């Protein structure tokens, strides 16, 4: 589906549920409220695409860049993400609950009030990310880079695995529930 951009423009397609999207080109595509649930996305191109409230539930996403995108309210619940970059993307209110993310980068991303409940984020990069009021209950953040990340008001519980102590977490403004 290398000509996805043309198909979207010509037919206005927004339902890619269960599709294999290998090297798909979604440059400048309007995928607001699009359904990509259960899809397999490999090396896709989303430059300047609108992905607000797009649904990637239970999708598998590999080696894909979601860089500098507006992705408010996007849903990745239960997805598998490997080598995916959300560099400087706006992911406020995004749902990443129950995801498995390996070698993913949220460097400089805005993730205010994002949901990461039971997310496995081991070896991911949140350098300089804004995680204010994010829900990190029962998330695995071991070996995760949180350097210079804003965690004020983020929520954790006794099952959250952090790369630092609970005392240090409380000093960073994280809320223990």
BALOBA-1460 file (C-alpha; in Angstrom, 3 decimals):
// residues 177
<rec num="1" residu="x" x="0.000" y="0.000" z="0.000"/>
<rec num="2" residu="x" x="2.746" y="2.425" z="-0.962"/>
<rec num="3" residu="x" x="0.258" y="4.898" z="-2.419"/>
<rec num="4" residu="x" x="-1.858" y="5.252" z="0.715"/>
<rec num="5" residu="x" x="-1.694" y="9.046" z="0.518"/>
<rec num="6" residu="x" x="-3.266" y="9.067" z="-2.922"/>
<rec num="7" residu="x" x="-5.962" y="6.580" z="-1.901"/>
<rec num="8" residu="x" x="-6.869" y="8.695" z="1.144"/>
<rec num="9" residu="x" x="-7.046" y="11.880" z="-0.913"/>
<rec num="10" residu="x" x="-9.066" y="10.291" z="-3.710"/>
<rec num="11" residu="x" x="-11.472" y="8.170" z="-1.666"/>
<rec num="12" residu="x" x="-11.212" y="9.654" z="1.817"/>
<rec num="13" residu="x" x="-10.386" y="6.252" z="3.335"/>
<rec num="14" residu="x" x="-9.951" y="6.163" z="7.091"/>
<rec num="15" residu="x" x="-10.537" y="2.483" z="7.854"/>
<rec num="16" residu="x" x="-7.312" y="0.476" z="7.814"/>
<rec num="17" residu="x" x="-8.382" y="-1.996" z="10.503"/>
<rec num="18" residu="x" x="-6.515" y="-5.290" z="10.224"/>
<rec num="19" residu="x" x="-4.476" y="-4.130" z="7.205"/>
<rec num="20" residu="x" x="-0.751" y="-4.593" z="6.620"/>
<rec num="21" residu="x" x="0.747" y="-1.173" z="5.975"/>
<rec num="22" residu="x" x="4.352" y="-1.735" z="4.898"/>
<rec num="23" residu="x" x="6.157" y="1.490" z="3.926"/>
<rec num="24" residu="x" x="2.788" y="3.223" z="3.567"/>
<rec num="25" residu="x" x="3.003" y="6.923" z="2.765"/>
<rec num="26" residu="x" x="0.533" y="8.969" z="4.825"/>
<rec num="27" residu="x" x="2.252" y="12.332" z="4.255"/>
<rec num="28" residu="x" x="-0.207" y="15.184" z="4.893"/>
<rec num="29" residu="x" x="-3.057" y="12.661" z="5.236"/>
<rec num="30" residu="x" x="-6.067" y="13.539" z="7.349"/>
<rec num="31" residu="x" x="-6.355" y="10.485" z="9.578"/>
<rec num="32" residu="x" x="-8.364" y="12.212" z="12.298"/>
<rec num="33" residu="x" x="-10.570" y="9.525" z="13.920"/>
<rec num="34" residu="x" x="-9.103" y="6.888" z="11.549"/>
<rec num="35" residu="x" x="-9.391" y="3.212" z="12.460"/>
<rec num="36" residu="x" x="-6.044" y="1.397" z="12.301"/>
<rec num="37" residu="x" x="-6.939" y="-1.141" z="15.001"/>
<rec num="38" residu="x" x="-5.326" y="-4.530" z="14.605"/>
<rec num="39" residu="x" x="-3.175" y="-3.270" z="11.745"/>
<rec num="40" residu="x" x="0.497" y="-4.096" z="11.166"/>
<rec num="41" residu="x" x="2.430" y="-0.917" z="10.425"/>
<rec num="42" residu="x" x="6.048" y="-1.207" z="9.231"/>
<rec num="43" residu="x" x="8.299" y="1.706" z="8.256"/>
<rec num="44" residu="x" x="5.285" y="3.933" z="7.518"/>
<rec num="45" residu="x" x="5.671" y="7.633" z="6.729"/>
<rec num="46" residu="x" x="3.341" y="10.032" z="8.604"/>
<rec num="47" residu="x" x="4.991" y="13.431" z="7.932"/>
<rec num="48" residu="x" x="2.541" y="16.296" z="8.602"/>
<rec num="49" residu="x" x="-0.381" y="13.862" z="8.994"/>
<rec num="50" residu="x" x="-3.333" y="14.577" z="11.271"/>
<rec num="51" residu="x" x="-3.683" y="11.625" z="13.663"/>
<rec num="52" residu="x" x="-5.981" y="13.183" z="16.271"/>
<rec num="53" residu="x" x="-8.034" y="10.488" z="17.985"/>
<rec num="54" residu="x" x="-6.750" y="7.806" z="15.562"/>
<rec num="55" residu="x" x="-7.308" y="4.256" z="16.814"/>
<rec num="56" residu="x" x="-4.269" y="1.922" z="16.801"/>
<rec num="57" residu="x" x="-5.757" y="-0.493" z="19.382"/>
<rec num="58" residu="x" x="-4.026" y="-3.905" z="19.312"/>
<rec num="59" residu="x" x="-1.856" y="-2.839" z="16.355"/>
<rec num="60" residu="x" x="1.751" y="-3.832" z="15.769"/>
<rec num="61" residu="x" x="3.938" y="-0.875" z="14.801"/>
<rec num="62" residu="x" x="7.587" y="-1.311" z="13.790"/>
<rec num="63" residu="x" x="10.317" y="1.149" z="12.753"/>
<rec num="64" residu="x" x="7.881" y="4.003" z="12.216"/>
<rec num="65" residu="x" x="8.336" y="7.718" z="12.888"/>
<rec num="66" residu="x" x="5.498" y="9.782" z="14.337"/>
<rec num="67" residu="x" x="7.700" y="12.873" z="14.564"/>
<rec num="68" residu="x" x="6.366" y="16.370" z="15.314"/>
<rec num="69" residu="x" x="2.736" y="15.295" z="14.895"/>
<rec num="70" residu="x" x="-0.503" y="16.370" z="16.555"/>
<rec num="71" residu="x" x="-1.851" y="13.125" z="17.976"/>
<rec num="72" residu="x" x="-4.217" y="14.310" z="20.740"/>
<rec num="73" residu="x" x="-6.306" y="11.490" z="22.097"/>
<rec num="74" residu="x" x="-4.703" y="8.793" z="19.920"/>
<rec num="75" residu="x" x="-5.391" y="5.249" z="21.153"/>
<rec num="76" residu="x" x="-2.621" y="2.623" z="21.168"/>
<rec num="77" residu="x" x="-4.253" y="0.414" z="23.846"/>
<rec num="78" residu="x" x="-2.739" y="-3.085" z="23.805"/>
<rec num="79" residu="x" x="-0.407" y="-2.284" z="20.887"/>
<rec num="80" residu="x" x="3.084" y="-3.654" z="20.300"/>
<rec num="81" residu="x" x="5.570" y="-0.886" z="19.440"/>
<rec num="82" residu="x" x="9.168" y="-1.608" z="18.391"/>
<rec num="83" residu="x" x="11.679" y="1.049" z="17.355"/>
<rec num="84" residu="x" x="8.974" y="3.701" z="17.084"/>
<rec num="85" residu="x" x="9.680" y="7.429" z="17.471"/>
<rec num="86" residu="x" x="7.209" y="10.005" z="18.793"/>
<rec num="87" residu="x" x="9.912" y="12.720" z="18.779"/>
<rec num="88" residu="x" x="8.389" y="16.066" z="19.808"/>
<rec num="89" residu="x" x="4.847" y="14.885" z="19.033"/>
<rec num="90" residu="x" x="1.819" y="16.190" z="20.900"/>
<rec num="91" residu="x" x="0.214" y="13.151" z="22.546"/>
<rec num="92" residu="x" x="-1.948" y="14.808" z="25.191"/>
<rec num="93" residu="x" x="-4.726" y="12.503" z="26.448"/>
<rec num="94" residu="x" x="-3.276" y="9.545" z="24.494"/>
<rec num="95" residu="x" x="-4.052" y="5.995" z="25.609"/>
<rec num="96" residu="x" x="-0.989" y="3.735" z="25.836"/>
<rec num="97" residu="x" x="-2.466" y="1.333" z="28.394"/>
<rec num="98" residu="x" x="-1.344" y="-2.288" z="28.190"/>
<rec num="99" residu="x" x="1.196" y="-1.572" z="25.426"/>
<rec num="100" residu="x" x="4.547" y="-3.248" z="25.002"/>
<rec num="101" residu="x" x="7.103" y="-0.710" z="23.775"/>
<rec num="102" residu="x" x="10.676" y="-1.701" z="22.978"/>
<rec num="103" residu="x" x="13.361" y="0.832" z="22.060"/>
<rec num="104" residu="x" x="10.757" y="3.533" z="21.551"/>
<rec num="105" residu="x" x="11.474" y="7.239" z="21.801"/>
<rec num="106" residu="x" x="9.149" y="9.834" z="23.303"/>
<rec num="107" residu="x" x="12.019" y="12.366" z="23.327"/>
<rec num="108" residu="x" x="10.555" y="15.852" z="23.787"/>
<rec num="109" residu="x" x="6.976" y="14.584" z="23.390"/>
<rec num="110" residu="x" x="4.043" y="16.184" z="25.181"/>
<rec num="111" residu="x" x="2.089" y="13.488" z="27.029"/>
<rec num="112" residu="x" x="-0.047" y="15.476" z="29.462"/>
<rec num="113" residu="x" x="-2.744" y="13.300" z="31.057"/>
<rec num="114" residu="x" x="-1.725" y="10.338" z="28.880"/>
<rec num="115" residu="x" x="-2.659" y="6.885" z="30.147"/>
<rec num="116" residu="x" x="0.147" y="4.319" z="30.556"/>
<rec num="117" residu="x" x="-1.662" y="1.933" z="32.935"/>
<rec num="118" residu="x" x="0.043" y="-1.498" z="32.815"/>
<rec num="119" residu="x" x="2.299" y="-0.321" z="29.964"/>
<rec num="120" residu="x" x="5.639" y="-2.091" z="29.521"/>
<rec num="121" residu="x" x="8.007" y="0.735" z="28.562"/>
<rec num="122" residu="x" x="11.281" y="-1.008" z="29.391"/>
<rec num="123" residu="x" x="14.234" y="0.568" z="27.511"/>
<rec num="124" residu="x" x="12.192" y="3.472" z="26.164"/>
<rec num="125" residu="x" x="13.365" y="7.085" z="26.028"/>
<rec num="126" residu="x" x="11.344" y="9.907" z="27.602"/>
<rec num="127" residu="x" x="14.184" y="12.444" z="27.634"/>
<rec num="128" residu="x" x="12.737" y="15.951" z="28.062"/>
<rec num="129" residu="x" x="9.159" y="14.635" z="27.705"/>
<rec num="130" residu="x" x="6.196" y="16.293" z="29.409"/>
<rec num="131" residu="x" x="4.396" y="13.614" z="31.448"/>
<rec num="132" residu="x" x="2.461" y="15.999" z="33.688"/>
<rec num="133" residu="x" x="-0.570" y="14.259" z="35.205"/>
<rec num="134" residu="x" x="0.139" y="11.085" z="33.189"/>
<rec num="135" residu="x" x="-1.255" y="7.883" z="34.684"/>
<rec num="136" residu="x" x="1.650" y="5.474" z="35.202"/>
<rec num="137" residu="x" x="-0.074" y="3.007" z="37.531"/>
<rec num="138" residu="x" x="1.364" y="-0.519" z="37.239"/>
<rec num="139" residu="x" x="3.628" y="0.598" z="34.373"/>
<rec num="140" residu="x" x="7.108" y="-0.845" z="33.867"/>
<rec num="141" residu="x" x="9.577" y="2.013" z="33.426"/>
<rec num="142" residu="x" x="12.705" y="0.053" z="34.371"/>
<rec num="143" residu="x" x="15.743" y="0.987" z="32.290"/>
<rec num="144" residu="x" x="13.767" y="3.918" z="30.898"/>
<rec num="145" residu="x" x="15.395" y="7.302" z="30.325"/>
<rec num="146" residu="x" x="13.363" y="9.922" z="32.212"/>
<rec num="147" residu="x" x="16.148" y="12.513" z="32.328"/>
<rec num="148" residu="x" x="14.745" y="16.063" z="32.231"/>
<rec num="149" residu="x" x="11.195" y="14.667" z="31.916"/>
<rec num="150" residu="x" x="8.459" y="16.636" z="33.663"/>
<rec num="151" residu="x" x="6.590" y="14.249" z="35.978"/>
<rec num="152" residu="x" x="4.692" y="16.742" z="38.154"/>
<rec num="153" residu="x" x="1.315" y="15.290" z="39.062"/>
<rec num="154" residu="x" x="2.019" y="11.951" z="37.353"/>
<rec num="155" residu="x" x="0.274" y="9.080" z="39.120"/>
<rec num="156" residu="x" x="1.990" y="5.854" z="40.211"/>
<rec num="157" residu="x" x="1.035" y="2.981" z="42.500"/>
<rec num="158" residu="x" x="2.875" y="0.259" z="44.419"/>
<rec num="159" residu="x" x="3.122" y="-1.804" z="41.206"/>
<rec num="160" residu="x" x="4.801" y="0.903" z="39.125"/>
<rec num="161" residu="x" x="8.429" y="0.022" z="38.355"/>
<rec num="162" residu="x" x="10.549" y="3.167" z="38.121"/>
<rec num="163" residu="x" x="14.224" y="3.667" z="37.240"/>
<rec num="164" residu="x" x="14.613" y="5.506" z="40.585"/>
<rec num="165" residu="x" x="13.347" y="5.181" z="44.164"/>
<rec num="166" residu="x" x="9.837" y="6.046" z="45.345"/>
<rec num="167" residu="x" x="11.339" y="8.798" z="47.511"/>
<rec num="168" residu="x" x="12.979" y="10.338" z="44.456"/>
<rec num="169" residu="x" x="9.665" y="10.012" z="42.590"/>
<rec num="170" residu="x" x="7.824" y="11.929" z="45.319"/>
<rec num="171" residu="x" x="10.533" y="14.626" z="45.198"/>
<rec num="172" residu="x" x="9.826" y="14.986" z="41.469"/>
<rec num="173" residu="x" x="6.157" y="15.726" z="42.215"/>
<rec num="174" residu="x" x="4.832" y="12.271" z="41.339"/>
<rec num="175" residu="x" x="1.638" y="11.276" z="43.181"/>
<rec num="176" residu="x" x="1.487" y="7.849" z="44.856"/>
<rec num="177" residu="x" x="-2.045" y="6.379" z="44.897"/>
